[in-house]
Amino acid sequence: MSGGVDSTVAVHLLQKQGYNVIGVTLQLADHYLHDKSKQLEVIQKAKAVCDRFAIEHIVADKTAEFDHCIVQYFANEYFRGATPNPCVQCNLHLKWAPLLQIADKMGIEKIATGHYAKIIEEDGQFSLYRAKDKAKDQSYFLWRLNQEQLSRTVFPLADVTKDEIFQIAQELDLPQSKQAESQDVCFIPDNDYKEFLAKYFSKDLKKIPKGNFVDMQGKVIGKHDGYYRFTIGQRKGLGIALGEPAYVRAIHPQSNTVKIGFAMDMEDLGCTIKDLNWLDGPKPSIVTDLLVKIRYRNPGVMARMEPLEDGRYHLFFNESVKAVTPGQSAVFYQGNKVLGGGIIVLP
């Protein structure tokens, strides 16, 4: 529980369904908050919600795990030239794992979160689906969950929209109905990851010298202050003028070079993925007619997936896709059902 409107209304909906509810607030990003009072404020808000609904409130300190599993991962991905997706990692290691541990110690069968997603049991198999509110749907970030975790999870916001959530909050006269939502990465409030890396990983950055921008043929066309400062598809802040809009096409940490292309150079017809997690039974061999989303707001493209000899898989897109980015998740859908996902390695 964050004390925000989603987790607050989730408590109300769970109680309406007849559940006995206990609220859990996870302390995660304390070490990286500019305003140290913010975490205390989150805990106080969550405690106030629990008092309002007459339920127990537990605070679990997971800052050490957050440092290792999320922040170190986040930095490592940038240093290897990839673009991390911390929410996917956090859901697996810092949400479900601790909540289930607490539930097990207390003899509790189910856990619940305020995610916008849906779980349906079909013949003993638990499947993940998109939520009713497609604009807020968060199933993309949950592809790494397994059958055990899905079987013990309840998503009370599965069949309500964000507008309905605010309406319920107003009817209950909750202060959360008037609070704005944050869109930032939770441990980088200003979303300036370069400043974050400079502050907490300065020793690593000192090892990365200035390097070259190169064009699609490998010709040097300018200088940059370190490859870690860029992401695939980036257009602004490059500091070079080529007569037409230019984009980051590839990042090569070994040579400290950043490849630059134009709009026509950003199209990909496939990519390689690793760490495949298949929610719907055993891992497949060849799968066709998959809808693949290569980033959260991406509408998706139809594709075929084939296994490679090294345990990775290759996706063949039915049409070209712009700025396929290593480090991001490729998530597979069949209609509204999430089949699985993997980490993009190569465009």
SVG drawing of the C-alpha trace seen along z (x, -y; Angstrom):
<svg xmlns="http://www.w3.org/2000/svg" viewBox="-21 -21 59 49">
<polyline fill="none" stroke="black" stroke-width="0.4" points="0.0,0.0 1.3,-3.4 -1.5,-5.4 -2.4,-6.4 -5.9,-6.2 -5.4,-2.8 -4.3,-0.8 -6.8,-2.7 -9.8,-1.9 -8.4,1.7 -8.8,2.1 -12.4,0.9 -13.2,3.3 -11.6,6.3 -13.6,5.7 -16.8,5.5 -15.9,8.9 -15.7,10.3 -12.0,10.5 -10.2,9.8 -7.5,7.3 -4.1,6.5 -2.2,3.5 1.5,3.8 3.8,0.9 7.2,1.8 10.1,-0.6 12.1,-0.6 13.8,-3.7 14.7,-5.4 18.4,-5.8 17.7,-7.7 14.9,-10.1 16.0,-13.7 13.3,-14.5 13.7,-11.9 10.3,-12.9 8.6,-11.5 8.9,-7.8 7.6,-8.7 4.7,-10.5 3.9,-7.4 3.9,-5.3 1.7,-7.8 -0.8,-8.0 -1.0,-4.2 -1.4,-4.0 -4.2,-6.5 -5.9,-4.4 -5.6,-1.3 -7.1,-3.2 -9.9,-4.4 -10.8,-0.9 -10.0,0.6 -7.3,3.0 -3.8,3.9 -0.9,2.0 2.6,3.6 5.7,1.8 8.5,4.0 11.9,2.6 13.2,3.8 15.7,1.1 18.7,3.5 17.0,5.7 15.9,2.7 19.5,1.5 20.7,4.8 17.8,6.0 16.7,2.6 19.2,-0.2 22.3,1.9 20.5,3.6 19.3,0.2 22.9,-1.2 24.4,2.0 21.9,2.0 22.9,-1.6 26.6,-0.7 26.2,2.2 24.4,0.0 20.8,1.2 17.8,-0.6 16.4,1.0 12.8,1.6 12.9,1.4 9.1,1.8 9.3,5.4 12.2,6.3 10.6,4.6 7.3,6.4 9.0,9.8 11.6,9.3 10.3,6.4 6.5,6.8 5.4,10.4 8.3,12.1 8.2,10.1 4.4,10.0 4.2,13.8 6.8,14.2 4.8,12.1 1.6,13.9 3.3,17.3 4.5,16.3 1.0,15.1 -0.8,18.1 -2.5,16.0 -3.5,17.5 -3.9,14.5 -2.1,11.3 -3.5,8.3 -2.1,5.2 -3.5,2.1 -2.3,3.1 -4.6,2.8 -4.6,6.4 -6.8,9.4 -6.3,13.1 -8.7,15.9 -8.5,19.5 -9.1,21.9 -9.0,25.7 -6.5,25.2 -4.3,22.9 -4.0,19.2 -3.9,16.8 -3.0,13.1 -5.2,10.7 -5.4,7.0 -7.6,5.0 -10.9,3.4 -9.2,0.0 -7.0,0.4 -5.4,-3.0 -4.2,-2.1 -3.6,1.6 -0.3,2.8 -0.2,6.4 2.9,5.5 4.9,5.2 3.7,8.5 4.9,11.0 7.6,12.5 5.1,13.9 4.7,17.6 1.7,19.9 2.3,20.1 2.3,16.3 -0.7,15.8 -2.7,18.5 -2.3,16.5 -2.9,13.0 -6.1,10.9 -6.4,7.8 -9.3,5.9 -9.0,3.2 -9.3,5.6 -12.8,4.6 -12.9,0.9 -11.6,-2.1 -9.5,-4.9 -12.5,-7.2 -14.5,-4.8 -11.7,-4.6 -11.8,-8.4 -15.6,-8.3 -15.5,-5.7 -12.8,-7.7 -15.0,-10.8 -18.1,-8.9 -16.0,-7.7 -14.7,-11.2 -11.1,-10.0 -8.4,-12.7 -6.7,-10.5 -9.4,-11.6 -7.7,-15.0 -4.1,-13.8 -2.1,-13.9 -0.3,-10.8 3.4,-10.6 4.7,-9.4 8.4,-9.3 10.6,-6.4 10.1,-6.0 13.8,-6.4 14.5,-9.2 11.8,-11.8 13.0,-14.2 13.4,-11.4 17.0,-12.6 18.8,-9.2 22.1,-10.8 22.2,-12.9 21.3,-9.9 24.1,-7.8 26.6,-10.7 25.6,-11.0 25.5,-7.4 27.8,-5.7 30.5,-8.4 33.4,-5.9 31.9,-3.8 31.3,-6.9 34.9,-8.1 35.9,-5.0 33.9,-6.0 35.7,-8.6 34.3,-10.8 33.6,-8.8 32.5,-9.1 29.1,-9.4 29.3,-7.4 26.9,-7.2 25.3,-4.0 28.5,-3.3 30.8,-3.8 32.1,-7.2 32.8,-9.5 30.4,-12.4 30.9,-14.0 31.8,-13.5 29.8,-12.6 30.4,-12.6 29.9,-8.9 27.6,-6.2 25.6,-5.7 24.0,-9.1 21.9,-7.8 19.0,-5.4 17.9,-3.8 15.5,-6.1 16.7,-9.2 16.4,-12.3 16.8,-15.3 20.0,-16.3 22.4,-14.7 24.4,-17.9 25.0,-17.3 23.3,-18.8 23.0,-16.7 20.5,-18.7 17.5,-16.4 16.2,-14.8 18.8,-12.2 18.2,-9.4 20.3,-7.0 20.3,-3.7 22.7,-1.6 25.0,-1.8 28.4,0.0 30.0,-0.1 33.2,1.7 34.1,-1.0 32.3,-3.8 30.5,-4.7 26.9,-5.7 25.5,-5.0 23.3,-7.7 20.7,-7.2 17.8,-9.0 14.1,-8.0 14.4,-5.5 17.2,-3.7 15.1,-3.1 12.9,-0.4 13.4,3.2 11.8,6.4 12.7,8.5 14.7,8.9 16.3,11.5 15.0,12.0 16.3,13.9 14.9,15.0 11.7,16.1 8.9,16.6 5.8,18.4 2.7,18.1 0.5,20.4 2.1,23.8 5.5,25.1 7.9,22.9 6.9,23.2 8.9,24.2 7.5,22.1 4.6,19.8 2.8,17.7 0.2,15.0 1.6,13.4 0.8,9.7 4.1,8.4 4.5,5.1 8.1,3.9 7.4,1.1 4.5,0.2 2.8,-2.3 3.5,-0.4 0.2,0.8 1.9,4.0 2.7,5.8 1.9,9.3 5.0,11.7 6.3,15.2 8.6,16.5 11.3,19.2 13.8,20.8 17.5,20.4 20.2,22.9 21.4,20.9 18.1,20.8 17.2,17.4 14.3,16.8 14.0,14.7 10.9,12.6 10.0,12.0 7.7,9.0 5.0,8.9 5.8,5.2 8.6,3.0 8.9,1.5 10.7,-1.6 13.5,-1.8 13.5,1.8 15.5,1.3 17.8,3.8 16.9,4.1 13.2,3.5 10.5,6.2 8.9,7.9 5.5,9.1 3.3,11.5 -0.5,11.2 -3.3,13.3 -6.2,10.9 -6.3,9.7 -4.5,12.7 -0.8,12.4 1.1,15.4 4.6,14.5 7.5,12.2 11.3,11.9 14.1,9.3 15.1,7.7 18.8,8.4 19.4,7.4 17.2,5.4"/>
</svg>
